[in-house]
Amino acid sequence: MRFDVVTLFPDFVRQCAAVGVVGRAQQRELLQVETWNPRDYATDNYRTVDGRTCGGGPGMVMLIDPLRAALKAMREAAAEPVHVIYLSPQGARLTQGRVEALAKLPRIGLLCGRYEGVDERLLAHEVDEELSIGDYVLSGGELGAAVIIDAVGRLQEGALNDAQSAQQDSFSDGLLDCPHYAKPVRHALGDVPEVLLSGDHAAIRRWRLKQALGRTWLRRPDLLVQRALDKESRALLEEFRREYAQ
Ligand SMILES: CC(C)(C)c1cccc(C(=O)NCC2(NC(=O)c3cccc4nocc34)CCCCC2)c1
């Protein structure tokens, strides 16, 4: 997988992708993150990348030509076709399902807005998809790009070790996580639940699934609606709800 990010802040994006699972995947050449700065493609002496909003009003808009030139250079840098995503509050909300679909592509282009946004004509001609990471005001699209690089990058074959991909499997089965504990077993803040110390792996699996189901029901019932529950899960959730109601 190759990510090409068009951004006025390349260092920020590169640093986000340089740490942890994604950083290691880059070192192992499981994925590549390249950045393209529109300022390098501005043709005037002041390297202008923004212009006054037509129709008046406050704020500036990112100009077509520096972005278009950066995108052209990006497309020509490698043979595979690029799926270009504009990170935007107007985009469809990013979900794990969409992340899993994106992870199958050979190349993803990520266009990051700044100022008041990007000239609509550039978006109409150069962008394949608009995606949003959430409903709050941000200063730029770079955090969205970093989120996509992390979520999609960690799914690349070989990026996760066995422990991490086991954890990944539990996340991506659509439930919230169960509680986690490490030593000490006894602590002023409380003790580790006995079942986790029992060595009874079937009981431990059931306890973790019951906790994940219960917490999803309590905190994110919307996630539960999207997920069909098998017989065992329905029974465990019922048990959790009975205990919770007491
Ligand atoms: C959602 C809300 C509050 C109704 C809203 C409504 C109108 C504008 C914004 C906003 O934040 N404009 C600024 C801007 N944001 C983003 O790029 C952005 C925001 C949120 C999720 C994202 N995911 O990717 C990119 C995202 C960065 C500067 C260039 C113009 C876009 C927000």
PDBQT file of the ligand as one rigid body, heavy atoms in Angstrom, charges set to zero:
ROOT
HETATM    1  C1  LIG A 301     -18.499  19.054  11.076  1.00  0.00    +0.000 C 
HETATM    2  C2  LIG A 301     -18.948  20.496  11.379  1.00  0.00    +0.000 C 
HETATM    3  C3  LIG A 301     -18.575  20.857  12.821  1.00  0.00    +0.000 C 
HETATM    4  C4  LIG A 301     -20.465  20.579  11.225  1.00  0.00    +0.000 C 
HETATM    5  C5  LIG A 301     -18.236  21.449  10.419  1.00  0.00    +0.000 A 
HETATM    6  C6  LIG A 301     -18.955  22.236   9.526  1.00  0.00    +0.000 A 
HETATM    7  C7  LIG A 301     -18.265  23.095   8.684  1.00  0.00    +0.000 A 
HETATM    8  C8  LIG A 301     -16.859  23.174   8.708  1.00  0.00    +0.000 A 
HETATM    9  C9  LIG A 301     -16.165  22.366   9.593  1.00  0.00    +0.000 A 
HETATM   10  C10 LIG A 301     -14.670  22.398   9.650  1.00  0.00    +0.000 C 
HETATM   11  O1  LIG A 301     -14.079  21.807  10.534  1.00  0.00    +0.000 OA
HETATM   12  N1  LIG A 301     -14.017  23.084   8.677  1.00  0.00    +0.000 N 
HETATM   13  C11 LIG A 301     -12.585  23.194   8.659  1.00  0.00    +0.000 C 
HETATM   14  C12 LIG A 301     -11.916  22.045   7.900  1.00  0.00    +0.000 C 
HETATM   15  N2  LIG A 301     -12.335  20.826   8.555  1.00  0.00    +0.000 N 
HETATM   16  C13 LIG A 301     -11.936  19.576   8.179  1.00  0.00    +0.000 C 
HETATM   17  O2  LIG A 301     -11.128  19.357   7.303  1.00  0.00    +0.000 OA
HETATM   18  C14 LIG A 301     -12.612  18.435   8.893  1.00  0.00    +0.000 A 
HETATM   19  C15 LIG A 301     -13.538  18.667   9.912  1.00  0.00    +0.000 A 
HETATM   20  C16 LIG A 301     -14.170  17.587  10.555  1.00  0.00    +0.000 A 
HETATM   21  C17 LIG A 301     -13.916  16.264  10.227  1.00  0.00    +0.000 A 
HETATM   22  C18 LIG A 301     -12.969  16.022   9.210  1.00  0.00    +0.000 A 
HETATM   23  N3  LIG A 301     -12.514  14.844   8.690  1.00  0.00    +0.000 NA
HETATM   24  O3  LIG A 301     -11.603  15.147   7.746  1.00  0.00    +0.000 OA
HETATM   25  C19 LIG A 301     -11.457  16.479   7.624  1.00  0.00    +0.000 A 
HETATM   26  C20 LIG A 301     -12.323  17.075   8.551  1.00  0.00    +0.000 A 
HETATM   27  C21 LIG A 301     -10.404  22.195   7.969  1.00  0.00    +0.000 C 
HETATM   28  C22 LIG A 301      -9.880  23.394   7.186  1.00  0.00    +0.000 C 
HETATM   29  C23 LIG A 301     -10.311  23.289   5.730  1.00  0.00    +0.000 C 
HETATM   30  C24 LIG A 301     -11.844  23.217   5.648  1.00  0.00    +0.000 C 
HETATM   31  C25 LIG A 301     -12.361  22.030   6.440  1.00  0.00    +0.000 C 
HETATM   32  C26 LIG A 301     -16.832  21.493  10.458  1.00  0.00    +0.000 A 
ENDROOT
TORSDOF 0
